[in-house]
Amino acid sequence: MPLTKPNQDLKRDLQGVASDLKWSAVELVRIAERLSHAGNGPDAEALRRMISVFQQDEKRLNSLIEDVSAG
């Protein structure tokens, strides 16, 4: 059964947020690496924890996307 317009919009919005989280995590990895190389280990580790949260949230959103797609 095709998705309703509101569900299509919801799916698109969730995909956009998941994509933003993924892109942000990639950028934060680069920043964490630079911080680590500069000798700022505590801030690099704090960013790595944020990255982990972003990645977990991305997975949750992808799961929701699958639920919306399934109806």
DSSP file (Angstrom, degrees, kcal/mol; ACC not computed):
  #  RESIDUE AA STRUCTURE BP1 BP2  ACC     N-H-->O    O-->H-N    N-H-->O    O-->H-N    TCO  KAPPA ALPHA  PHI   PSI    X-CA   Y-CA   Z-CA
    1    1 A M              0   0    0      0, 0.0     0, 0.0     0, 0.0     0, 0.0   0.000 360.0 360.0 360.0 131.9    0.0    0.0    0.0
    2    2 A P        -     0   0    0      0, 0.0     2,-0.1     0, 0.0    67,-0.0  -0.292 360.0-100.3 -68.2 154.1    1.5    3.4   -0.9
    3    3 A L        -     0   0    0      1,-0.1    66,-0.1     2,-0.1     2,-0.1  -0.434  34.5-115.2 -73.3 146.3    2.3    5.9    1.8
    4    4 A T     >  -     0   0    0     -2,-0.1     4,-2.6     1,-0.1     5,-0.2  -0.342  32.9-103.8 -71.3 163.5   -0.1    8.7    2.5
    5    5 A K  H  > S+     0   0    0      1,-0.2     4,-2.6     2,-0.2     5,-0.2   0.915 122.4  50.2 -57.8 -45.8    1.1   12.3    1.9
    6    6 A P  H  > S+     0   0    0      0, 0.0     4,-2.5     0, 0.0    -1,-0.2   0.902 112.5  47.5 -61.8 -37.6    1.7   12.9    5.6
    7    7 A N  H  > S+     0   0    0      2,-0.2     4,-2.7     1,-0.2    -2,-0.2   0.863 110.4  52.0 -71.0 -34.5    3.6    9.7    6.0
    8    8 A Q  H  X S+     0   0    0     -4,-2.6     4,-2.4     2,-0.2    -1,-0.2   0.920 111.8  47.0 -63.3 -42.9    5.7   10.5    2.9
    9    9 A D  H  X S+     0   0    0     -4,-2.6     4,-2.6     2,-0.2    -2,-0.2   0.913 112.5  49.5 -64.6 -42.8    6.5   13.9    4.4
   10   10 A L  H  X S+     0   0    0     -4,-2.5     4,-2.8     2,-0.2     5,-0.2   0.928 111.2  49.1 -61.7 -45.5    7.4   12.3    7.7
   11   11 A K  H  X S+     0   0    0     -4,-2.7     4,-2.5     1,-0.2    -2,-0.2   0.926 112.2  48.2 -60.4 -45.3    9.6    9.8    6.1
   12   12 A R  H  X S+     0   0    0     -4,-2.4     4,-2.1     2,-0.2    -1,-0.2   0.911 112.8  48.5 -62.3 -42.9   11.4   12.5    4.1
   13   13 A D  H  X S+     0   0    0     -4,-2.6     4,-2.2     2,-0.2    -2,-0.2   0.913 111.9  48.7 -64.9 -42.7   11.8   14.7    7.2
   14   14 A L  H  X S+     0   0    0     -4,-2.8     4,-2.6     1,-0.2    -2,-0.2   0.899 110.6  51.3 -64.0 -40.3   13.2   11.8    9.2
   15   15 A Q  H  X S+     0   0    0     -4,-2.5     4,-2.3    -5,-0.2    -1,-0.2   0.891 109.3  51.5 -63.5 -38.2   15.6   10.9    6.4
   16   16 A G  H  X S+     0   0    0     -4,-2.1     4,-2.2     2,-0.2    -2,-0.2   0.915 111.4  45.7 -64.0 -43.7   16.8   14.5    6.3
   17   17 A V  H  X S+     0   0    0     -4,-2.2     4,-2.4     2,-0.2    -2,-0.2   0.912 112.6  50.8 -67.0 -41.9   17.5   14.6   10.0
   18   18 A A  H  X S+     0   0    0     -4,-2.6     4,-2.2     1,-0.2    -2,-0.2   0.904 110.8  49.5 -61.3 -40.9   19.2   11.2    9.9
   19   19 A S  H  X S+     0   0    0     -4,-2.3     4,-2.6     2,-0.2    -1,-0.2   0.897 109.5  51.3 -65.1 -40.8   21.4   12.5    7.1
   20   20 A D  H  X S+     0   0    0     -4,-2.2     4,-2.6     2,-0.2    -2,-0.2   0.904 109.9  49.9 -62.3 -41.6   22.2   15.6    9.0
   21   21 A L  H  X S+     0   0    0     -4,-2.4     4,-2.4     2,-0.2    -2,-0.2   0.908 111.2  48.9 -63.6 -41.5   23.3   13.5   12.0
   22   22 A K  H  X S+     0   0    0     -4,-2.2     4,-2.1     2,-0.2    -2,-0.2   0.940 112.9  46.5 -63.7 -46.9   25.5   11.3    9.9
   23   23 A W  H  X S+     0   0    0     -4,-2.6     4,-2.3     1,-0.2    -2,-0.2   0.911 112.4  51.0 -61.3 -42.9   27.2   14.3    8.2
   24   24 A S  H  X S+     0   0    0     -4,-2.6     4,-2.6     1,-0.2    -1,-0.2   0.906 108.6  51.4 -62.0 -42.0   27.7   16.0   11.6
   25   25 A A  H  X S+     0   0    0     -4,-2.4     4,-2.1     2,-0.2    -1,-0.2   0.906 109.0  50.9 -62.2 -41.6   29.2   12.9   13.0
   26   26 A V  H  X S+     0   0    0     -4,-2.1     4,-1.6     1,-0.2    -2,-0.2   0.928 112.4  46.3 -62.0 -44.9   31.7   12.7   10.1
   27   27 A E  H  X S+     0   0    0     -4,-2.3     4,-2.1     1,-0.2    -2,-0.2   0.894 110.8  52.6 -65.2 -39.8   32.7   16.3   10.6
   28   28 A L  H  X S+     0   0    0     -4,-2.6     4,-3.0     1,-0.2    -1,-0.2   0.850 104.0  57.2 -66.3 -33.3   33.1   15.8   14.3
   29   29 A V  H  X S+     0   0    0     -4,-2.1     4,-2.3     2,-0.2    -1,-0.2   0.929 107.5  48.3 -60.2 -44.2   35.4   12.9   13.7
   30   30 A R  H  X S+     0   0    0     -4,-1.6     4,-2.0     2,-0.2    -2,-0.2   0.911 113.0  47.0 -62.9 -42.6   37.6   15.1   11.7
   31   31 A I  H  X S+     0   0    0     -4,-2.1     4,-2.6     2,-0.2    -2,-0.2   0.914 110.7  52.3 -65.7 -42.1   37.6   17.8   14.4
   32   32 A A  H  X S+     0   0    0     -4,-3.0     4,-2.6     1,-0.2    -2,-0.2   0.893 108.2  51.9 -61.1 -39.6   38.3   15.2   17.1
   33   33 A E  H  X S+     0   0    0     -4,-2.3     4,-2.5     2,-0.2    -1,-0.2   0.916 110.3  47.8 -63.3 -42.3   41.3   13.9   15.2
   34   34 A R  H  X S+     0   0    0     -4,-2.0     4,-1.6     2,-0.2    -2,-0.2   0.910 112.3  49.4 -65.5 -41.0   42.7   17.4   14.9
   35   35 A L  H  <>S+     0   0    0     -4,-2.6     5,-3.0     2,-0.2     4,-0.3   0.920 111.3  49.5 -62.5 -43.0   42.1   18.1   18.6
   36   36 A S  H ><5S+     0   0    0     -4,-2.6     3,-1.5     1,-0.2    -2,-0.2   0.923 110.7  49.0 -62.5 -44.8   43.8   14.8   19.4
   37   37 A H  H 3<5S+     0   0    0     -4,-2.5    -1,-0.2     1,-0.3    -2,-0.2   0.791 108.1  55.7 -65.4 -27.2   46.8   15.6   17.2
   38   38 A A  T 3<5S-     0   0    0     -4,-1.6    -1,-0.3    -5,-0.2    -2,-0.2   0.450 123.6-105.1 -84.6  -0.5   47.1   19.0   18.8
   39   39 A G  T < 5S+     0   0    0     -3,-1.5     2,-0.9    -4,-0.3    -3,-0.2   0.610  84.0 126.1  89.6  12.3   47.3   17.4   22.3
   40   40 A N     >< +     0   0    0     -5,-3.0     4,-1.9     1,-0.2     5,-0.2  -0.552  22.9 157.6-103.3  68.3   43.8   18.2   23.4
   41   41 A G  H  >  +     0   0    0     -2,-0.9     4,-2.7     1,-0.2     5,-0.2   0.870  65.8  56.2 -60.8 -43.4   42.7   14.7   24.3
   42   42 A P  H  > S+     0   0    0      0, 0.0     4,-2.0     0, 0.0    -1,-0.2   0.912 111.3  43.3 -61.0 -41.7   39.9   15.5   26.8
   43   43 A D  H  > S+     0   0    0      2,-0.2     4,-2.2     1,-0.2    -2,-0.2   0.882 112.9  53.1 -70.3 -36.0   38.1   17.7   24.2
   44   44 A A  H  X S+     0   0    0     -4,-1.9     4,-2.0     1,-0.2    -1,-0.2   0.914 109.9  48.4 -62.2 -42.0   38.7   15.0   21.5
   45   45 A E  H  X S+     0   0    0     -4,-2.7     4,-1.9     2,-0.2    -2,-0.2   0.882 108.0  54.2 -66.9 -37.8   37.2   12.4   23.8
   46   46 A A  H  X S+     0   0    0     -4,-2.0     4,-1.9     1,-0.2    -1,-0.2   0.910 109.0  49.1 -61.8 -41.2   34.2   14.6   24.5
   47   47 A L  H  X S+     0   0    0     -4,-2.2     4,-2.7     1,-0.2    -2,-0.2   0.887 106.9  55.4 -64.9 -37.9   33.5   14.9   20.8
   48   48 A R  H  X S+     0   0    0     -4,-2.0     4,-2.0     1,-0.2    -1,-0.2   0.874 106.5  50.9 -63.4 -35.7   33.8   11.1   20.4
   49   49 A R  H  X S+     0   0    0     -4,-1.9     4,-1.9     2,-0.2    -1,-0.2   0.910 110.4  49.3 -66.5 -40.5   31.1   10.7   23.0
   50   50 A M  H  X S+     0   0    0     -4,-1.9     4,-2.7     1,-0.2    -2,-0.2   0.912 108.6  53.7 -62.4 -41.6   28.9   13.2   21.1
   51   51 A I  H  X S+     0   0    0     -4,-2.7     4,-2.6     1,-0.2    -1,-0.2   0.909 106.4  52.4 -59.0 -43.0   29.6   11.2   17.9
   52   52 A S  H  X S+     0   0    0     -4,-2.0     4,-2.2     1,-0.2    -1,-0.2   0.909 109.7  48.3 -60.7 -42.8   28.5    8.0   19.6
   53   53 A V  H  X S+     0   0    0     -4,-1.9     4,-2.6     2,-0.2    -2,-0.2   0.924 111.5  50.2 -64.1 -44.0   25.2    9.7   20.6
   54   54 A F  H  X S+     0   0    0     -4,-2.7     4,-2.4     1,-0.2    -2,-0.2   0.909 110.8  49.4 -60.5 -42.1   24.7   11.0   17.1
   55   55 A Q  H  X S+     0   0    0     -4,-2.6     4,-2.0     2,-0.2    -1,-0.2   0.887 111.1  48.9 -66.9 -38.7   25.3    7.6   15.6
   56   56 A Q  H  X S+     0   0    0     -4,-2.2     4,-2.2     2,-0.2    -1,-0.2   0.911 112.1  49.0 -65.3 -41.7   22.8    6.0   18.0
   57   57 A D  H  X S+     0   0    0     -4,-2.6     4,-2.6     1,-0.2    -2,-0.2   0.882 108.2  54.1 -65.5 -37.5   20.2    8.6   17.2
   58   58 A E  H  X S+     0   0    0     -4,-2.4     4,-2.5     2,-0.2    -1,-0.2   0.918 108.4  49.5 -61.0 -42.9   20.8    8.1   13.5
   59   59 A K  H  X S+     0   0    0     -4,-2.0     4,-2.0     2,-0.2    -2,-0.2   0.912 110.4  50.3 -62.5 -42.0   20.1    4.4   13.9
   60   60 A R  H  X S+     0   0    0     -4,-2.2     4,-2.2     1,-0.2    -2,-0.2   0.916 110.8  49.3 -62.7 -42.6   16.9    5.1   15.9
   61   61 A L  H  X S+     0   0    0     -4,-2.6     4,-2.5     1,-0.2    -2,-0.2   0.909 108.8  52.2 -63.6 -41.2   15.7    7.4   13.1
   62   62 A N  H  X S+     0   0    0     -4,-2.5     4,-1.9     1,-0.2    -1,-0.2   0.865 108.4  51.9 -62.9 -34.9   16.5    4.8   10.5
   63   63 A S  H  X S+     0   0    0     -4,-2.0     4,-2.0     2,-0.2    -1,-0.2   0.908 109.8  48.7 -65.8 -41.8   14.4    2.4   12.4
   64   64 A L  H  X S+     0   0    0     -4,-2.2     4,-2.7     2,-0.2    -2,-0.2   0.884 107.7  55.5 -64.2 -38.1   11.6    4.9   12.6
   65   65 A I  H  X S+     0   0    0     -4,-2.5     4,-2.6     1,-0.2    -1,-0.2   0.914 107.2  49.6 -59.9 -43.1   11.9    5.4    8.8
   66   66 A E  H  X S+     0   0    0     -4,-1.9     4,-1.9     2,-0.2    -1,-0.2   0.900 110.4  50.8 -62.5 -40.5   11.5    1.7    8.3
   67   67 A D  H  X S+     0   0    0     -4,-2.0     4,-0.8     2,-0.2    -2,-0.2   0.918 111.0  47.8 -63.7 -43.4    8.4    1.7   10.5
   68   68 A V  H >< S+     0   0    0     -4,-2.7     3,-0.8     1,-0.2    -2,-0.2   0.917 111.4  51.1 -62.9 -42.4    6.9    4.6    8.6
   69   69 A S  H 3< S+     0   0    0     -4,-2.6    -1,-0.2     1,-0.3    -2,-0.2   0.856 108.3  52.1 -63.2 -34.3    7.6    2.9    5.3
   70   70 A A  H 3<        0   0    0     -4,-1.9    -1,-0.3    -5,-0.2    -2,-0.2   0.633 360.0 360.0 -77.5 -13.1    6.0   -0.3    6.5
   71   71 A G    <<        0   0    0     -3,-0.8    -3,-0.2    -4,-0.8    -2,-0.1   0.439 360.0 360.0  97.7 360.0    2.9    1.7    7.4
